Amino acid sequence: MKSYQYRMRAYAEGERRCPKCDHPLPAHETWPGMRHRFCQECAAIVKDTELWRYIAAGTYRCESPGCTNFIPEGQYYKKAAFLTCCGECWVNRESKGNRLFMCGCGCGEEFLGRAKRKPIGGLYFKSQRHYGAYRREQKLIKASGVFHDLVTEYFEGFAKLHYSDQFGVRGVIALFFMFLNERGITSIEDPYVTPKTITDFLIWGSTKGRIVAQGRISLVSTFFKWAAACGYRKAGNPVIPMIHRKPLPKRGPRPLEDEQVEFTWKILNQRGNPRLRLAMAIGIETGARIGEICRFRLKDINIKGRRVFVRLPNKGKKERWANFSDLTVKYYAEWMAVRDPDCGHDQLLHNTRGNPCTDQTLRNEFNKTLCKSTRGGKKTHTTGVDKWSMHQLRHTMASDLASAGADANVIMAQGGWTSLEAMSGYSSLRQSSVTISAGARLRQAVSRCLSTSPSWMLCRHGVLSRGSRLTGTSCSLPSV
């Protein structure tokens, strides 16, 4: 909105006068297309002119997307592309543009855009999300080849119900059918696709650098189970877990060190904003994922109880309460002081335009604020981090609780993990805690040894004599 402020202006009461009778006007604002206001007496006698037209109150609705208010009475420019009820609605409509486009991804949605908007491959897209969906669909069509109808039926039916996120599934299935098309295989029936075919696919994937083919071969197995259930394949499943399944190596916990956390807070306090500081505090204290943070609603935050409700959908497919401490309370109060109460929704975080925050928007804002350069290599700050991952805050939360001596069940409940194996990939004891704990244990052991009665302690001769009785051999000490 800052780029349009020079085109709008707010007037205090009496600061501006009626153009007809010169009487002082009440407080009001003007914006492009709406420049003239009149007093109540003159408003009834104002008529249209060559360049301006008079619109009475309650006769013309605002043309900003999502607004149903009537525009205020007054004179409006006849050549204005659109009319709005206030300056904020004018900015909202102006930023979207005046030309109506049809999204090219196939969703059938229409959207407003600028007339100078450049097409991508002759098509216009509503957002990057729609463009990404279009590209994934085109890659799937190209990879599936003669199997396109079968793959489309799979993803539009079973896969949509079975998988909450089809992004990774599409990649593996597309890779498998790309292999079949390269080999000239036109059917998934036996003898065209056999266990040897799956083995060849894994070898092909490793030579192509596609390690995902080995680590997620179970997705291909699920596809063949569906094909057999629907009658598209009469033979058994060609994927044999004992032969074909090779788990990918798991990454260990990667929490942020105390110096890294302190440096991050320093940057956020210098060039960040209340929205980023609150998201950082929630992430590091509750361990919530970035998508979960963006889906938090105002009623989910319990400041008195110092906990937040993590609602569905989430990766664990389970609702939970996550506790937080003073840091979140502090930055929650800072954010609520600047949060727009008229944003039109009850989600905790919103962007600069008042719309609900998305995980991609919040991730981009963190990268722009914390990183020294963009993903394209353009340097933006002299100080900052080389790479930022919001998910590391989840590792940091689990490791902090483990280092503080928290029980495993407490850590699992806080992060929403359902098994110790899953939690072990996030939590690790910090080296400082290990050093302190080991030192304390050693001091306790030495203290117990020193306080032990002499009759319980064995000298060298006692140790050797006890060893001779146990082994049946004689032991002697070397002479000095």
C-alpha positions in Angstrom: 0.0 0.0 0.0 3.0 2.3 0.5 3.5 2.7 -3.3 0.0 4.2 -3.7 0.1 6.5 -0.7 1.1 9.5 -2.8 -2.2 9.0 -4.8 -4.4 9.0 -1.7 -4.9 11.5 1.0 -6.9 11.8 4.3 -8.3 15.1 5.4 -9.2 16.1 9.0 -12.5 17.8 9.9 -12.5 21.3 8.5 -9.3 20.9 6.5 -11.1 20.8 3.2 -14.1 22.9 2.1 -17.0 22.2 -0.2 -16.2 23.2 -3.8 -19.7 24.8 -4.2 -20.5 26.7 -1.1 -17.0 26.8 0.6 -18.4 25.3 3.9 -16.0 23.1 5.9 -16.3 19.3 5.2 -16.1 16.5 7.8 -13.1 14.2 7.9 -12.8 12.1 4.8 -10.3 10.6 2.3 -9.8 10.8 -1.4 -8.3 8.3 -3.9 -7.9 8.1 -7.7 -11.3 8.4 -9.4 -12.9 10.0 -6.3 -11.5 13.5 -5.7 -14.5 15.8 -4.9 -16.7 15.7 -1.8 -19.6 18.1 -1.2 -21.6 19.2 1.8 -25.1 17.8 2.3 -26.8 20.9 0.9 -24.7 21.0 -2.3 -24.7 17.3 -2.9 -28.4 17.4 -3.9 -27.8 20.0 -6.6 -24.6 18.7 -8.1 -24.9 17.5 -11.6 -22.8 15.6 -14.1 -20.1 17.4 -15.9 -18.0 16.6 -19.0 -15.3 14.8 -17.0 -17.1 13.9 -13.7 -20.3 12.2 -12.8 -22.3 12.4 -9.6 -23.3 9.2 -7.8 -25.8 9.3 -5.0 -25.4 7.3 -1.8 -26.5 3.7 -1.9 -26.7 3.4 -5.7 -23.4 2.0 -6.8 -21.5 -1.0 -5.2 -17.7 -1.1 -4.7 -15.9 -3.0 -7.5 -13.1 -4.2 -5.3 -12.9 -8.1 -5.0 -14.7 -9.3 -1.9 -16.3 -6.0 -1.0 -20.1 -5.5 -1.1 -20.2 -1.9 0.3 -21.8 1.0 -1.6 -19.4 3.8 -2.7 -19.9 7.1 -0.9 -21.8 9.9 -2.7 -19.8 12.4 -4.6 -18.3 13.2 -8.0 -16.3 10.4 -9.7 -14.1 10.6 -12.8 -16.0 9.2 -15.8 -13.0 7.6 -17.3 -12.0 5.7 -14.2 -11.6 2.0 -14.9 -13.4 1.1 -11.7 -14.9 2.7 -8.6 -14.4 1.7 -5.0 -15.7 2.7 -1.6 -12.4 3.6 0.0 -8.7 3.9 -0.6 -7.9 0.4 0.7 -10.3 -1.2 -1.7 -8.9 0.9 -4.5 -5.4 -0.5 -3.7 -6.8 -4.0 -3.5 -8.4 -3.7 -7.0 -5.5 -1.7 -8.5 -2.9 -4.3 -7.4 -5.0 -7.1 -9.1 -5.5 -5.3 -12.3 -8.5 -4.6 -14.6 -8.3 -7.4 -17.2 -10.2 -10.6 -16.7 -8.2 -13.8 -17.4 -8.9 -17.5 -17.4 -6.5 -19.6 -15.5 -4.5 -22.0 -17.8 -4.0 -24.8 -15.4 -7.5 -26.3 -16.2 -9.2 -25.3 -12.9 -11.7 -23.1 -14.8 -11.2 -20.1 -12.4 -11.3 -16.5 -13.7 -9.1 -13.8 -12.1 -8.2 -10.1 -12.5 -4.8 -9.2 -13.8 -2.9 -6.3 -15.3 -3.2 -5.8 -19.1 0.6 -6.0 -19.4 0.7 -9.4 -17.8 3.0 -11.7 -19.7 1.8 -15.2 -20.6 3.8 -18.3 -19.9 3.7 -20.6 -22.9 0.6 -18.7 -24.2 -1.3 -19.2 -20.9 -2.1 -17.1 -17.9 -2.1 -18.5 -14.4 -3.9 -17.2 -11.3 -0.9 -17.8 -9.0 2.4 -19.7 -8.7 0.4 -22.6 -7.1 -1.7 -23.0 -10.2 1.3 -22.7 -12.4 3.1 -25.4 -10.3 0.0 -27.7 -10.6 0.0 -27.2 -14.4 3.7 -28.0 -14.7 3.4 -31.2 -12.6 0.4 -32.3 -14.7 2.4 -31.7 -17.9 5.3 -33.6 -16.6 3.1 -36.5 -15.6 1.4 -36.6 -19.1 4.8 -36.6 -20.8 6.2 -39.3 -18.5 3.2 -41.6 -18.5 2.9 -41.7 -22.3 0.6 -44.6 -23.4 -0.4 -45.1 -19.8 -1.8 -41.6 -19.3 -5.5 -42.7 -19.0 -4.5 -45.4 -16.4 -2.4 -43.0 -14.4 -5.0 -40.3 -14.5 -7.7 -42.7 -13.2 -5.3 -43.7 -10.4 -4.6 -40.2 -9.2 -8.2 -38.9 -9.6 -9.6 -41.9 -7.7 -7.7 -44.0 -5.2 -4.6 -41.8 -4.7 -6.8 -38.8 -3.9 -8.4 -40.7 -1.1 -5.4 -42.6 0.1 -2.7 -39.9 0.1 -3.0 -36.5 1.8 -0.3 -35.1 -0.4 0.3 -36.5 -3.9 3.4 -34.4 -4.6 5.9 -37.2 -3.8 3.7 -39.9 -5.1 3.4 -38.3 -8.5 7.1 -38.0 -8.8 7.8 -41.7 -8.2 4.9 -43.0 -10.4 5.9 -40.7 -13.2 9.5 -41.9 -12.9 8.4 -45.5 -13.2 6.3 -45.0 -16.3 9.0 -42.9 -17.8 11.2 -46.0 -17.5 8.5 -48.3 -19.0 8.1 -45.9 -22.0 11.9 -45.8 -22.6 12.0 -49.6 -22.6 9.1 -49.7 -25.0 6.8 -51.5 -22.6 3.1 -50.9 -23.4 1.3 -53.0 -20.8 1.5 -53.6 -17.0 0.5 -57.2 -17.4 2.8 -60.2 -17.0 5.1 -60.9 -18.8 5.7 -57.2 -19.7 6.2 -56.1 -16.0 7.8 -58.7 -13.8 10.0 -58.6 -10.7 13.0 -58.4 -13.0 11.5 -55.3 -14.6 11.3 -53.7 -11.1 15.0 -54.6 -10.5 15.9 -53.1 -13.8 13.9 -50.0 -12.9 15.9 -49.6 -9.6 19.2 -50.0 -11.5 18.1 -47.5 -14.1 17.1 -45.0 -11.3 20.4 -45.3 -9.6 22.3 -44.7 -12.9 20.1 -41.6 -13.5 20.8 -40.3 -10.0 17.1 -40.9 -8.9 17.7 -42.4 -5.5 14.0 -41.8 -4.7 13.2 -44.8 -6.9 14.9 -47.1 -4.4 13.7 -45.4 -1.2 10.0 -45.2 -2.2 9.4 -48.3 -4.2 6.5 -49.1 -1.9 4.5 -46.4 -3.8 4.9 -48.5 -7.0 3.9 -51.6 -5.0 0.7 -49.8 -3.9 -0.1 -48.8 -7.5 0.1 -52.5 -8.6 -2.1 -53.5 -5.7 -4.7 -51.0 -6.9 -4.3 -52.3 -10.5 -4.9 -55.9 -9.4 -7.9 -54.9 -7.4 -9.4 -53.0 -10.4 -8.7 -55.8 -12.8 -5.9 -54.0 -14.8 -3.4 -56.7 -13.8 -4.2 -60.4 -13.3 -0.7 -61.5 -12.1 0.7 -60.9 -8.7 2.5 -57.8 -7.5 5.9 -57.6 -9.2 7.4 -55.6 -6.3 8.9 -58.0 -3.8 9.8 -56.1 -0.6 12.6 -58.5 0.5 14.4 -58.0 -2.8 13.4 -54.5 -4.0 13.0 -52.4 -0.9 16.1 -50.5 0.2 15.4 -47.9 2.9 17.1 -44.5 2.3 19.7 -43.5 4.9 18.1 -41.4 7.6 19.4 -38.0 8.5 20.2 -37.3 12.1 18.9 -34.5 14.3 20.1 -31.1 13.2 19.1 -28.6 15.9 20.3 -25.0 15.9 23.1 -24.2 18.3 22.7 -21.6 21.0 24.9 -19.2 19.0 22.8 -19.7 15.9 19.6 -19.0 17.7 21.0 -15.9 19.3 22.2 -14.6 15.9 18.8 -15.3 14.3 17.0 -13.3 17.0 19.5 -10.5 16.5 18.6 -10.2 12.8 14.9 -10.5 13.4 15.0 -7.7 15.9 17.0 -5.5 13.5 15.2 -6.0 10.1 12.3 -8.4 10.9 8.7 -7.7 11.9 6.3 -8.8 14.6 4.8 -11.5 12.3 8.2 -13.2 11.8 9.2 -12.9 15.5 6.0 -14.5 16.6 6.4 -17.4 14.1 10.0 -17.9 15.2 8.9 -18.0 18.9 6.1 -20.5 18.2 8.3 -22.7 16.1 11.2 -22.8 18.6 9.0 -23.4 21.7 6.1 -25.6 20.4 8.0 -27.3 17.5 5.0 -26.6 15.2 5.6 -27.0 11.5 5.4 -24.0 9.3 2.1 -25.1 7.7 0.6 -25.7 11.2 1.7 -22.2 12.3 0.0 -20.6 9.2 -3.2 -22.5 10.1 -3.4 -21.3 13.7 -6.6 -19.4 14.5 -7.0 -16.9 17.2 -9.1 -19.3 19.3 -6.4 -21.9 19.1 -4.0 -19.7 21.3 -4.5 -20.1 25.0 -2.3 -17.4 26.6 -3.5 -18.1 30.1 -2.8 -21.8 29.8 0.3 -21.2 27.7 -0.6 -23.8 25.0 -1.8 -23.8 21.4 -4.1 -26.3 19.7 -2.7 -27.9 16.6 -5.6 -28.7 14.4 -6.1 -31.0 11.4 -4.9 -31.3 8.7 -1.3 -32.0 9.8 1.4 -34.5 8.9 0.8 -36.7 11.9 -3.0 -36.8 11.2 -3.6 -36.2 14.9 -4.8 -33.2 16.9 -2.7 -32.1 19.8 -1.9 -29.4 22.3 1.6 -27.9 22.3 2.9 -25.8 25.2 4.8 -22.6 25.0 6.6 -20.2 27.4 7.4 -16.5 27.9 8.9 -16.0 24.4 5.7 -16.7 22.6 3.7 -14.7 25.1 5.9 -11.7 24.5 5.8 -11.7 20.7 2.1 -12.7 20.7 1.3 -9.4 22.5 3.6 -7.5 20.0 1.8 -9.0 17.0 -1.7 -8.5 18.3 -0.9 -4.8 18.8 -0.4 -4.5 15.0 -2.7 -7.2 13.6 -5.5 -5.8 11.5 -8.8 -6.4 13.3 -10.7 -5.8 10.0 -8.7 -8.4 7.9 -11.9 -10.5 7.5 -10.7 -13.8 9.0 -9.7 -15.3 12.3 -6.4 -16.8 11.4 -3.5 -15.7 13.6 -1.1 -14.5 10.9 -1.9 -12.5 7.9 0.3 -10.9 5.2 0.8 -7.2 4.4 -2.5 -7.1 2.5 -4.5 -8.8 5.3 -4.9 -12.1 3.6 -4.1 -15.3 5.5 -0.5 -16.3 5.5 0.5 -19.4 3.5 3.5 -21.6 4.3 5.2 -20.5 1.1 4.7 -16.8 1.8 6.0 -17.1 5.3 9.0 -19.2 4.1 9.9 -16.6 1.5 9.6 -13.8 4.0 12.0 -15.6 6.4 14.5 -16.2 3.6 14.3 -12.6 2.4 14.9 -11.3 5.9 17.5 -13.8 7.3 19.6 -14.9 4.3 22.5 -13.0 2.9 21.4 -13.7 -0.7 18.4 -15.0 -2.7 18.1 -18.4 -4.2 19.2 -17.0 -7.5 22.5 -15.8 -5.9 21.7 -12.1 -5.7 23.2 -10.6 -2.6 20.7 -8.7 -0.5 22.3 -8.3 3.0 25.9 -8.0 4.2 25.1 -10.1 7.3 22.8 -13.1 7.7 22.7 -16.8 7.3 23.6 -18.8 4.2 20.5 -21.0 4.4 17.4 -21.0 6.6 15.1 -23.9 7.4 12.1 -23.3 9.5 11.9 -27.0 10.2 15.2 -26.8 12.2 13.2 -25.1 14.9 11.3 -28.4 15.4 14.7 -30.2 15.8 15.8 -27.5 18.2 12.6 -27.8 20.4 13.0 -31.6 20.7 16.7 -31.4 21.5 16.2 -28.7 24.1 13.6 -30.8 25.9 15.8 -33.9 25.7 18.9 -31.9 27.0 16.8 -30.6 29.9 15.9 -34.1 31.0 12.3 -34.3 29.7 10.7 -37.7 29.4 10.4 -39.2 26.0 6.6 -39.3 26.3 6.6 -35.5 27.0 8.7 -34.8 23.9 6.5 -37.1 21.7 3.3 -35.3 23.0 4.8 -31.9 22.3 5.9 -32.6 18.8 3.1 -35.0 17.8 5.3 -38.0 17.1 3.7 -41.4 17.5 6.9 -43.5 17.9 10.3 -43.3 19.5 11.9 -44.0 16.2 10.3 -41.0 14.6 11.2 -38.8 17.6 14.8 -40.0 17.6 15.3 -38.4 14.2 14.7 -35.0 15.8 15.9 -35.0 19.4 19.6 -35.3 20.4 21.4 -34.4 23.6 23.5 -31.3 23.2 27.2 -31.7 23.8 27.2 -29.3 26.6 24.5 -31.3 28.4 26.4 -34.5 27.8 29.6 -33.0 29.2 27.9 -31.7 32.3 26.0 -34.9 32.9 29.0 -37.1 32.4 31.1 -35.0 34.7 28.5 -35.1 37.4 28.2 -38.9 37.1 32.0 -39.3 37.3 32.1 -37.1 40.4 29.4 -39.2 42.0 31.3 -42.4 41.2 34.5 -41.0 42.7 32.7 -39.8 45.8 31.2 -43.2 46.3 34.6 -44.9 46.0 36.2 -42.5 48.4 33.4 -43.0 51.0 33.6 -46.8 50.7 34.9 -48.8 53.7 38.5 -50.0 53.3 37.5 -53.6 53.9 35.5 -53.4 50.7 38.4 -52.1 48.7 40.9 -54.5 47.0 44.6 -53.8 46.7 46.6 -55.2 43.8 47.4 -58.4 45.6 43.7 -58.8 46.5 42.7 -58.4 42.9 45.3 -60.9 41.7 44.4 -63.5 44.4 40.7 -63.2 43.6 41.5 -63.7 39.9 43.6 -66.8 40.6 40.7 -68.3 42.6 38.3 -67.7 39.7 40.6 -69.0 36.9 42.4 -71.7 38.8 45.8 -70.3 37.9 48.4 -68.6 40.0 49.0 -64.9 39.5 52.1 -63.0 40.6 53.1 -59.4 40.6 56.2 -58.4 38.7 59.1 -57.4 40.9 60.0 -53.8 41.0 
